[in-house]
Amino acid sequence: MRLLSPLRLILAAIALLAFGMSATAQVTGLFVYHTAGQTFLKWKSVGPSAAHYTVYRSRKPLRTTLALSRAEQVFTIRPGQSRDRRLSAILSAPVYFRFPGPAGTLSANDECFVMTVAQSGTWYYAVTATDRKGELRQVRPGRNATASGVRERADSPRPVFQNRITRDGKAVDIFVHWVSNVDATQYPAMANVPCLPFHFALRKNGKAPQHPLLVRMHGRGDHFLTHLAGSGNPQEYILSLDDHLPGHAGSTFWFGYNLGIDIFGRMGTPPQGAVATDFTRRRVLWTLRWALRELPLDSTRVYLSGNSMGGSGAFFTSLAEPRLVAAAMATIPRLRFDVRDSAETPRGKWARNAFDALWGRPERQPVMFDGTRVYEALDASRQLRLLTTDALPHIRLFGGSRDSVVGWQQLASVLRTADSASSGVAAFWDERDHDSNGNYLWSPQQDAAALYRYRANRSWPAFSAVSDNSLPDDSARRGAMNVSVDWFEPVIDTREFWSVGLRRSVIELRDSLYVPTGSLTATITPRRLQRFVVRQGGWYICDVKTGGSVMYSTRVQASPSGIISVPDVPVPDQPARLELRPAPR
């Protein structure tokens, strides 16, 4: 046997040591799978030595370090992305993501990335690891690089089913939706970074061919598994969404955030001049449209519900897509984010800091890409005044006159605007603080089942300026708006004739019933008209009939935007019908 010289032994040892050092940072097991507009990458973790991983892609094969240097650097990824941190924290147990197709469920030994495709074509991928000694830029097709090209197609992505769990004794399906910071076909940017996972839960009830959908939006500090209770409808599907950011910001108030903030870091003021984007609202609407497209749902029966921050989300989402939502219920919401109520206590200061961190201070007038000022987009009063469509959903709203978190003044100002805009918002407020679950005057009215009489393909009468508003106690502590008048079927909606039944409400309170007495009038505005044609500026005859006889008749002119509001309509103490028809020319 020929012995190696001492010099050769030293060189061999150095080579072995170098190989061993390189081996610890060499990515292996790269697996790439493309489906529905997204490319899913997973690879084996190199262990605790990795500081981060870098994903590269190129139109040409990646076989050498030179080719890698010419490739597009997609993103730098922190280790541990295979772990579902959100769900692990909620369930207090380690949970790992599940990818579609053959990739399957990931493990603690896997790393991952999801690429949303903006343009169709063929791409080659490679992944490298970086440790304290730097990035190992070796390319080995079949190990840390794809040996063949990945054919990708720009398409609308699909959320990925993760698992079915039992919650409150009922089955719940959990999905994850990876969003991107790049606008793609039928898929707008929904984050300021690529590959950000979001959850939602789906609870299915009944076996009807089509189901109503109740969309639940949680409050700040809660999560998508805390709001799975439904309205009691045995056929409803419940879609519970999540508003969560991984850093100290925590959530976006169901709107979005400034492009300049670090969503993984600490809260701070966004850089002046940076723009905000309604990332979360886009995601909510995209998820809702996905559900309507892929699930056996009745698209005319979509209802939103939320408390606190979730109430804000339900209200603003309804205004953003009024034709998509049949009705909504918002409990103790903030509806103006620029207002700093003088009555606010220190409990509300954290919210002001959160708003400033997400969007910038109001005095700086932060804007969105289209030039809209953020705090104008988050001012329900302004949004109600800007709406010209008659296709408004019905909204029920509950507030607390002692609410020291969102404040009472901001809510009161929005209610005044809502009433003057003939929006048909029905509002209840009592002596509660920021509480949606206590036993208060109007607690019996907090029933989402009341929304189900409304449908997106049926017209309904919006009541405003009801003569006994602020009942039963005409004070700031407790009151109601537009709830003493009720309507009943049938609603007749033809090209030349519109009619609806009118009656006085029987209102259940905490300890009694309330039935309006005496004279009662209301402004009535037909909303979501289906066939009845309203000419801009045209004249119409309105009759109120009881027992077949006309008890009231008036002429009214449609607004320049084509909306009819009939003021001071008397509502008798017996059932009546309101009828509208074009006035003779």
Secondary structure as GFF3:
##gff-version 3
##sequence-region A 1 585
A	DSSP	alpha_helix	6	24	.	.	.	ID=ss1
A	DSSP	beta_strand	28	35	.	.	.	ID=ss2
A	DSSP	beta_strand	38	44	.	.	.	ID=ss3
A	DSSP	beta_strand	52	58	.	.	.	ID=ss4
A	DSSP	alpha_helix	65	69	.	.	.	ID=ss5
A	DSSP	beta_strand	72	77	.	.	.	ID=ss6
A	DSSP	alpha_helix	85	91	.	.	.	ID=ss7
A	DSSP	three_ten_helix	101	103	.	.	.	ID=ss8
A	DSSP	beta_strand	110	116	.	.	.	ID=ss9
A	DSSP	beta_strand	121	131	.	.	.	ID=ss10
A	DSSP	beta_strand	134	135	.	.	.	ID=ss11
A	DSSP	beta_strand	150	152	.	.	.	ID=ss12
A	DSSP	beta_strand	160	167	.	.	.	ID=ss13
A	DSSP	beta_strand	170	179	.	.	.	ID=ss14
A	DSSP	beta_strand	196	203	.	.	.	ID=ss15
A	DSSP	beta_strand	211	217	.	.	.	ID=ss16
A	DSSP	beta_strand	237	241	.	.	.	ID=ss17
A	DSSP	beta_strand	257	258	.	.	.	ID=ss18
A	DSSP	beta_strand	276	277	.	.	.	ID=ss19
A	DSSP	alpha_helix	279	294	.	.	.	ID=ss20
A	DSSP	beta_strand	297	307	.	.	.	ID=ss21
A	DSSP	alpha_helix	309	320	.	.	.	ID=ss22
A	DSSP	beta_strand	327	331	.	.	.	ID=ss23
A	DSSP	three_ten_helix	346	348	.	.	.	ID=ss24
A	DSSP	alpha_helix	349	359	.	.	.	ID=ss25
A	DSSP	three_ten_helix	362	364	.	.	.	ID=ss26
A	DSSP	alpha_helix	374	377	.	.	.	ID=ss27
A	DSSP	alpha_helix	380	386	.	.	.	ID=ss28
A	DSSP	beta_strand	394	400	.	.	.	ID=ss29
A	DSSP	alpha_helix	409	420	.	.	.	ID=ss30
A	DSSP	beta_strand	426	430	.	.	.	ID=ss31
A	DSSP	three_ten_helix	443	445	.	.	.	ID=ss32
A	DSSP	three_ten_helix	448	453	.	.	.	ID=ss33
A	DSSP	beta_strand	460	464	.	.	.	ID=ss34
A	DSSP	beta_strand	479	481	.	.	.	ID=ss35
A	DSSP	beta_strand	485	493	.	.	.	ID=ss36
A	DSSP	beta_strand	498	504	.	.	.	ID=ss37
A	DSSP	beta_strand	507	508	.	.	.	ID=ss38
A	DSSP	beta_strand	513	514	.	.	.	ID=ss39
A	DSSP	beta_strand	521	527	.	.	.	ID=ss40
A	DSSP	beta_strand	539	546	.	.	.	ID=ss41
A	DSSP	beta_strand	549	557	.	.	.	ID=ss42
A	DSSP	beta_strand	566	570	.	.	.	ID=ss43
A	DSSP	beta_strand	576	582	.	.	.	ID=ss44
###
